[in-house]
Amino acid sequence: MHELAIIDPMVHESSSAGRLSQSGYAKDTGKTGGREAAVPPAELTPGSWSALLSPRLAYFAGVARTEHVTRAAQEMQVPQSTLSRALVRLEQDLGVDLFARHGRTVSLTPAGRTFLASVERALGEVERAAESVRADADPASGKVAFGFLHTMGSETVPGLIRAFRADHPRVRFSLVQNYGEAMIERLRAGDLDLCLTSPVPDAPDLVARRLDEQRLRLVVPDDHRLAARKRVRLSEAADESFVTLEPGYGLRRITDDLCQEAGFKPRVAFEGEEAETLRGLVAAGLGVALLPPPAVARPGVVELTVTGQRAVREIGVAWLDGHPDTPPVAAFKKFLLSRRGKLLPE
Protein backbone atom coordinates (compact mmCIF):
# COMPACT_ATOMS: atom_id res chain seq x y z
CA MET A 1 0.00 0.00 0.00
CA HIS A 2 1.39 3.40 -0.94
CA GLU A 3 -0.21 6.49 0.47
CA LEU A 4 1.29 9.96 0.25
CA ALA A 5 0.02 13.17 1.79
CA ILE A 6 -0.04 16.37 -0.23
CA ILE A 7 -1.51 19.09 1.93
CA ASP A 8 -2.67 21.74 -0.54
CA PRO A 9 -4.31 21.72 -2.99
CA MET A 10 -4.35 17.91 -2.78
CA VAL A 11 -3.91 15.66 0.21
CA HIS A 12 -2.39 12.24 -0.15
CA GLU A 13 -1.69 9.92 2.79
CA SER A 14 1.53 8.01 3.35
CA SER A 15 2.19 5.26 5.86
CA SER A 16 5.91 5.21 5.14
CA ALA A 17 6.84 8.81 4.44
CA GLY A 18 4.62 10.76 6.85
CA ARG A 19 2.92 13.82 5.37
CA LEU A 20 4.59 15.70 2.54
CA SER A 21 3.94 19.17 1.25
CA GLN A 22 3.90 19.82 -2.49
CA SER A 23 7.58 20.65 -2.25
CA GLY A 24 8.22 17.15 -0.92
CA TYR A 25 9.49 18.14 2.51
CA ALA A 26 8.18 16.25 5.54
CA LYS A 27 5.78 18.17 7.75
CA ASP A 28 5.08 17.59 11.40
CA THR A 29 1.49 16.46 11.82
CA GLY A 30 1.42 16.08 15.57
CA LYS A 31 1.66 12.31 15.33
CA THR A 32 3.36 10.18 17.93
CA GLY A 33 5.40 7.26 16.64
CA GLY A 34 3.85 7.63 13.20
CA ARG A 35 0.31 7.58 14.59
CA GLU A 36 -1.92 10.31 15.92
CA ALA A 37 -2.10 10.33 19.69
CA ALA A 38 -5.14 8.32 20.72
CA VAL A 39 -7.79 10.13 22.73
CA PRO A 40 -10.30 7.85 24.39
CA PRO A 41 -13.86 8.61 23.26
CA ALA A 42 -16.17 10.32 25.71
CA GLU A 43 -18.69 8.04 27.38
CA LEU A 44 -22.18 9.25 26.49
CA THR A 45 -24.32 6.69 28.27
CA PRO A 46 -27.13 8.02 30.49
CA GLY A 47 -25.62 9.27 33.73
CA SER A 48 -22.09 9.66 32.32
CA TRP A 49 -20.31 12.91 33.09
CA SER A 50 -20.12 13.84 29.40
CA ALA A 51 -23.84 13.40 28.82
CA LEU A 52 -24.68 15.10 32.11
CA LEU A 53 -22.45 18.16 31.85
CA SER A 54 -22.02 18.90 28.14
CA PRO A 55 -25.15 21.05 27.67
CA ARG A 56 -24.04 23.41 30.46
CA LEU A 57 -20.33 23.78 29.74
CA ALA A 58 -20.69 26.73 27.36
CA TYR A 59 -22.83 28.55 29.92
CA PHE A 60 -20.19 27.96 32.57
CA ALA A 61 -17.39 29.23 30.33
CA GLY A 62 -19.38 32.33 29.35
CA VAL A 63 -20.02 33.33 32.97
CA ALA A 64 -16.44 32.50 33.97
CA ARG A 65 -15.07 34.85 31.31
CA THR A 66 -17.32 37.80 32.16
CA GLU A 67 -17.64 37.13 35.92
CA HIS A 68 -21.14 38.56 35.58
CA VAL A 69 -24.29 36.46 35.04
CA THR A 70 -26.36 39.26 33.49
CA ARG A 71 -23.63 40.28 31.05
CA ALA A 72 -22.95 36.67 30.09
CA ALA A 73 -26.66 36.08 29.47
CA GLN A 74 -26.78 39.11 27.18
CA GLU A 75 -23.69 38.04 25.23
CA MET A 76 -24.93 34.47 24.86
CA GLN A 77 -28.48 35.61 24.08
CA VAL A 78 -30.15 33.39 26.66
CA PRO A 79 -32.49 34.38 29.51
CA GLN A 80 -30.62 35.16 32.71
CA SER A 81 -32.83 32.77 34.63
CA THR A 82 -31.90 29.93 32.28
CA LEU A 83 -28.22 30.67 32.74
CA SER A 84 -28.49 30.89 36.53
CA ARG A 85 -30.37 27.62 36.80
CA ALA A 86 -27.83 25.89 34.55
CA LEU A 87 -24.94 27.02 36.76
CA VAL A 88 -26.65 25.93 39.96
CA ARG A 89 -27.46 22.53 38.43
CA LEU A 90 -23.86 22.16 37.20
CA GLU A 91 -22.49 22.76 40.69
CA GLN A 92 -25.05 20.40 42.19
CA ASP A 93 -24.12 17.65 39.72
CA LEU A 94 -20.43 18.07 40.44
CA GLY A 95 -20.89 18.54 44.18
CA VAL A 96 -18.39 21.43 43.99
CA ASP A 97 -18.73 25.23 44.17
CA LEU A 98 -17.35 26.65 40.94
CA PHE A 99 -18.20 30.30 41.69
CA ALA A 100 -18.09 32.63 44.67
CA ARG A 101 -21.08 35.00 44.52
CA HIS A 102 -20.61 38.73 45.18
CA GLY A 103 -23.97 40.39 44.57
CA ARG A 104 -24.36 40.66 40.81
CA THR A 105 -20.83 39.52 40.09
CA VAL A 106 -19.14 36.17 40.52
CA SER A 107 -15.57 34.92 40.67
CA LEU A 108 -14.11 31.50 40.11
CA THR A 109 -13.16 29.34 43.04
CA PRO A 110 -9.90 27.31 42.78
CA ALA A 111 -12.02 24.34 41.66
CA GLY A 112 -13.73 26.59 39.10
CA ARG A 113 -10.40 27.73 37.64
CA THR A 114 -9.23 24.14 37.29
CA PHE A 115 -12.51 23.14 35.67
CA LEU A 116 -12.48 26.15 33.31
CA ALA A 117 -9.08 25.25 31.84
CA SER A 118 -10.36 21.82 30.75
CA VAL A 119 -13.75 23.14 29.64
CA GLU A 120 -12.14 25.75 27.38
CA ARG A 121 -9.94 23.11 25.78
CA ALA A 122 -12.97 20.89 25.20
CA LEU A 123 -15.05 23.72 23.73
CA GLY A 124 -12.13 24.75 21.54
CA GLU A 125 -11.94 21.20 20.15
CA VAL A 126 -15.67 21.25 19.40
CA GLU A 127 -15.29 24.60 17.63
CA ARG A 128 -12.39 23.34 15.54
CA ALA A 129 -14.22 20.11 14.71
CA ALA A 130 -17.29 22.04 13.57
CA GLU A 131 -15.18 24.35 11.41
CA SER A 132 -13.34 21.37 9.91
CA VAL A 133 -16.43 19.42 8.85
CA ARG A 134 -18.07 22.56 7.49
CA ALA A 135 -14.92 23.39 5.52
CA ASP A 136 -14.75 19.86 4.08
CA ALA A 137 -18.35 20.15 2.88
CA ASP A 138 -17.96 23.60 1.34
CA PRO A 139 -19.07 23.43 -2.33
CA ALA A 140 -16.19 25.59 -3.54
CA SER A 141 -13.31 24.50 -1.32
CA GLY A 142 -14.38 21.24 0.32
CA LYS A 143 -12.51 17.95 0.36
CA VAL A 144 -12.87 14.67 -1.54
CA ALA A 145 -11.32 11.48 -0.13
CA PHE A 146 -10.44 9.56 -3.29
CA GLY A 147 -8.83 6.14 -3.63
CA PHE A 148 -7.34 4.60 -6.76
CA LEU A 149 -5.17 1.76 -8.00
CA HIS A 150 -1.39 2.13 -8.07
CA THR A 151 -1.40 1.86 -11.86
CA MET A 152 -3.75 4.86 -12.07
CA GLY A 153 -1.41 7.12 -10.12
CA SER A 154 1.24 8.27 -12.57
CA GLU A 155 -0.98 9.57 -15.35
CA THR A 156 -4.71 8.85 -15.14
CA VAL A 157 -5.56 10.36 -11.75
CA PRO A 158 -3.39 13.48 -12.12
CA GLY A 159 -5.06 14.13 -15.47
CA LEU A 160 -8.53 13.61 -14.00
CA ILE A 161 -7.92 15.96 -11.10
CA ARG A 162 -6.40 18.59 -13.35
CA ALA A 163 -9.46 18.50 -15.62
CA PHE A 164 -11.87 18.59 -12.67
CA ARG A 165 -10.11 21.49 -10.98
CA ALA A 166 -10.37 23.58 -14.12
CA ASP A 167 -13.97 24.23 -12.99
CA HIS A 168 -13.42 23.60 -9.25
CA PRO A 169 -10.01 25.16 -8.58
CA ARG A 170 -10.25 25.22 -4.78
CA VAL A 171 -11.57 21.72 -4.09
CA ARG A 172 -9.04 19.69 -2.05
CA PHE A 173 -8.29 15.98 -2.34
CA SER A 174 -7.20 13.34 0.13
CA LEU A 175 -5.64 10.71 -2.15
CA VAL A 176 -5.02 7.08 -1.28
CA GLN A 177 -3.30 4.54 -3.56
CA ASN A 178 -4.01 0.93 -2.75
CA TYR A 179 -5.21 -2.35 -4.22
CA GLY A 180 -8.91 -2.91 -4.82
CA GLU A 181 -9.96 -4.94 -1.79
CA ALA A 182 -8.14 -2.64 0.64
CA MET A 183 -9.84 0.41 -0.88
CA ILE A 184 -13.25 -1.23 -0.60
CA GLU A 185 -12.54 -1.83 3.10
CA ARG A 186 -11.67 1.85 3.56
CA LEU A 187 -14.77 2.85 1.60
CA ARG A 188 -16.89 0.82 4.02
CA ALA A 189 -15.03 2.29 7.00
CA GLY A 190 -15.88 5.81 5.83
CA ASP A 191 -12.26 6.73 5.07
CA LEU A 192 -12.96 7.22 1.36
CA ASP A 193 -15.77 8.91 -0.54
CA LEU A 194 -15.03 7.33 -3.93
CA CYS A 195 -12.54 4.90 -5.42
CA LEU A 196 -11.36 3.87 -8.88
CA THR A 197 -10.88 0.14 -8.82
CA SER A 198 -10.75 -3.07 -10.82
CA PRO A 199 -12.49 -5.43 -11.17
CA VAL A 200 -15.68 -3.37 -10.78
CA PRO A 201 -17.10 -4.54 -7.42
CA ASP A 202 -20.47 -6.23 -7.13
CA ALA A 203 -21.69 -5.99 -3.52
CA PRO A 204 -25.09 -5.10 -2.03
CA ASP A 205 -23.70 -2.27 0.10
CA LEU A 206 -21.85 -0.60 -2.79
CA VAL A 207 -22.78 1.30 -5.92
CA ALA A 208 -20.33 0.79 -8.77
CA ARG A 209 -20.26 2.07 -12.34
CA ARG A 210 -18.02 0.81 -15.13
CA LEU A 211 -16.07 3.68 -16.67
CA ASP A 212 -13.51 2.19 -19.02
CA GLU A 213 -11.36 -0.81 -19.79
CA GLN A 214 -7.64 -1.39 -20.30
CA ARG A 215 -6.14 -3.97 -22.62
CA LEU A 216 -3.62 -6.16 -20.87
CA ARG A 217 -0.41 -7.15 -22.59
CA LEU A 218 1.94 -10.05 -22.12
CA VAL A 219 5.21 -8.41 -21.08
CA VAL A 220 8.36 -10.43 -21.87
CA PRO A 221 12.13 -9.70 -21.69
CA ASP A 222 13.52 -8.18 -24.89
CA ASP A 223 15.65 -11.30 -25.47
CA HIS A 224 12.74 -13.70 -24.91
CA ARG A 225 11.79 -16.31 -27.51
CA LEU A 226 8.48 -14.44 -28.09
CA ALA A 227 10.00 -10.94 -28.19
CA ALA A 228 10.06 -10.76 -32.00
CA ARG A 229 6.30 -11.27 -32.15
CA LYS A 230 3.64 -8.56 -32.02
CA ARG A 231 0.78 -10.83 -30.98
CA VAL A 232 0.62 -13.97 -28.92
CA ARG A 233 -1.90 -16.38 -27.51
CA LEU A 234 -1.66 -16.57 -23.75
CA SER A 235 -1.51 -20.36 -23.96
CA GLU A 236 1.91 -19.98 -25.63
CA ALA A 237 3.23 -18.74 -22.26
CA ALA A 238 1.90 -21.72 -20.30
CA ASP A 239 5.39 -23.00 -19.55
CA GLU A 240 6.78 -19.61 -18.50
CA SER A 241 7.42 -18.35 -14.99
CA PHE A 242 5.09 -15.46 -14.16
CA VAL A 243 5.68 -12.41 -12.02
CA THR A 244 2.39 -11.17 -10.59
CA LEU A 245 0.82 -8.93 -8.02
CA GLU A 246 0.07 -10.45 -4.65
CA PRO A 247 -3.21 -12.30 -3.95
CA GLY A 248 -5.96 -9.81 -3.14
CA TYR A 249 -5.02 -7.47 -5.96
CA GLY A 250 -7.61 -7.19 -8.73
CA LEU A 251 -5.01 -7.61 -11.46
CA ARG A 252 -3.81 -10.84 -9.83
CA ARG A 253 -7.33 -12.22 -9.94
CA ILE A 254 -7.67 -11.22 -13.60
CA THR A 255 -4.32 -12.84 -14.43
CA ASP A 256 -5.32 -16.08 -12.75
CA ASP A 257 -8.69 -16.09 -14.52
CA LEU A 258 -7.22 -15.38 -17.96
CA CYS A 259 -4.59 -18.11 -17.57
CA GLN A 260 -7.27 -20.56 -16.45
CA GLU A 261 -9.35 -19.59 -19.49
CA ALA A 262 -6.26 -20.26 -21.64
CA GLY A 263 -5.99 -23.74 -20.15
CA PHE A 264 -3.24 -23.48 -17.55
CA LYS A 265 -2.40 -22.33 -14.05
CA PRO A 266 0.42 -19.77 -14.00
CA ARG A 267 3.64 -20.84 -12.31
CA VAL A 268 4.29 -17.79 -10.10
CA ALA A 269 7.95 -17.07 -9.46
CA PHE A 270 7.65 -13.61 -7.88
CA GLU A 271 4.82 -11.60 -6.31
CA GLY A 272 4.87 -7.85 -5.82
CA GLU A 273 2.76 -4.79 -5.08
CA GLU A 274 3.45 -2.51 -8.05
CA ALA A 275 3.14 -3.04 -11.79
CA GLU A 276 6.35 -1.17 -12.55
CA THR A 277 8.26 -3.38 -10.13
CA LEU A 278 6.95 -6.38 -12.04
CA ARG A 279 8.14 -4.82 -15.30
CA GLY A 280 11.57 -4.46 -13.76
CA LEU A 281 11.57 -8.16 -12.82
CA VAL A 282 10.56 -9.04 -16.37
CA ALA A 283 13.36 -6.85 -17.78
CA ALA A 284 15.77 -8.75 -15.52
CA GLY A 285 14.68 -11.99 -17.15
CA LEU A 286 12.89 -13.35 -14.09
CA GLY A 287 9.59 -14.14 -15.80
CA VAL A 288 6.72 -12.76 -17.88
CA ALA A 289 3.70 -10.74 -16.74
CA LEU A 290 0.20 -9.66 -17.78
CA LEU A 291 0.11 -5.90 -17.27
CA PRO A 292 -1.73 -2.78 -18.42
CA PRO A 293 0.21 -0.37 -20.66
CA PRO A 294 2.85 1.71 -18.86
CA ALA A 295 2.71 5.50 -18.68
CA VAL A 296 6.26 5.56 -20.07
CA ALA A 297 7.81 2.77 -22.16
CA ARG A 298 10.37 0.77 -20.21
CA PRO A 299 13.55 -0.50 -21.86
CA GLY A 300 14.38 -4.17 -21.60
CA VAL A 301 10.87 -5.48 -22.21
CA VAL A 302 8.55 -6.12 -25.13
CA GLU A 303 4.78 -5.77 -24.74
CA LEU A 304 2.73 -8.20 -26.81
CA THR A 305 -0.94 -8.00 -27.73
CA VAL A 306 -2.85 -11.01 -26.38
CA THR A 307 -5.13 -12.63 -28.95
CA GLY A 308 -7.68 -15.41 -28.77
CA GLN A 309 -9.39 -14.09 -25.63
CA ARG A 310 -10.56 -10.79 -24.20
CA ALA A 311 -7.54 -9.78 -22.12
CA VAL A 312 -8.78 -6.59 -20.49
CA ARG A 313 -9.45 -5.21 -17.07
CA GLU A 314 -12.52 -3.07 -16.42
CA ILE A 315 -12.06 0.13 -14.41
CA GLY A 316 -14.98 1.44 -12.38
CA VAL A 317 -15.85 3.95 -9.70
CA ALA A 318 -17.47 2.77 -6.47
CA TRP A 319 -19.07 4.40 -3.47
CA LEU A 320 -21.06 3.35 -0.43
CA ASP A 321 -24.77 2.89 -1.12
CA GLY A 322 -27.00 5.29 0.79
CA HIS A 323 -24.06 7.43 1.91
CA PRO A 324 -24.90 11.15 1.56
CA ASP A 325 -22.46 13.15 -0.56
CA THR A 326 -21.10 16.55 0.33
CA PRO A 327 -21.29 19.06 -2.56
CA PRO A 328 -17.62 18.60 -3.61
CA VAL A 329 -17.95 14.80 -3.55
CA ALA A 330 -21.16 14.98 -5.59
CA ALA A 331 -19.46 17.25 -8.13
CA PHE A 332 -16.45 14.96 -8.51
CA LYS A 333 -18.66 11.87 -8.78
CA LYS A 334 -20.65 13.54 -11.55
CA PHE A 335 -17.40 14.45 -13.30
CA LEU A 336 -16.09 10.86 -13.12
CA LEU A 337 -19.34 9.44 -14.49
CA SER A 338 -19.14 11.90 -17.38
CA ARG A 339 -15.76 10.38 -18.34
CA ARG A 340 -17.22 6.99 -19.17
CA GLY A 341 -15.35 5.54 -22.12
CA LYS A 342 -12.70 8.26 -21.98
CA LEU A 343 -11.32 7.84 -18.48
CA LEU A 344 -7.91 6.59 -19.54
CA PRO A 345 -5.36 8.63 -21.51
CA GLU A 346 -5.00 7.80 -25.20
JOQUIDA-V30370 format. One record per pair of residues at least 24 apart in sequence whose C-alpha atoms are under 6 Angstrom apart, sorted by the first residue. I is the first residue (numbers start at 0). J is the second residue. Records with the same first field share a line. If there is no record, write none. Layout:
# JOQUIDA-V30370
I=J  J
This chain:
# JOQUIDA-V30370
0=177
1=176
2=175  176
8=171
9=171  172
10=172  173  174
11=173  174  175
12=175
66=104  105  106
67=104  105
136=325
138=326  327
140=169  170
141=170  327
142=170  171  172
143=172  328
144=172  173  191  192
145=174  191  193  194
146=174  175  176  194
147=176  194  195
148=176  177  178  196
149=176
155=343
178=248
179=249
193=317  318
194=316  317
195=315  316
196=314  315
197=249  313  314
198=249  313
199=315
204=320
205=318  319  320
206=317  318  320
207=316  317
208=315  316
209=315
210=314  315  339  340
211=313  314  340
212=312  313  314
213=311  312
214=311
215=290  291  310  311
216=289  290  302  303  304  305
217=288  289  302  303
218=287  288  301  302
219=287  300  301
220=281  282  284  299  300
221=299  300  301
226=301
229=303
230=303  304  305
231=305  306
232=305  306  307
234=261
240=266  267  268  286
241=266  267  268  286  287  288
242=267  268  269  270  286  287  288
243=270
244=270  271  272
245=270  271
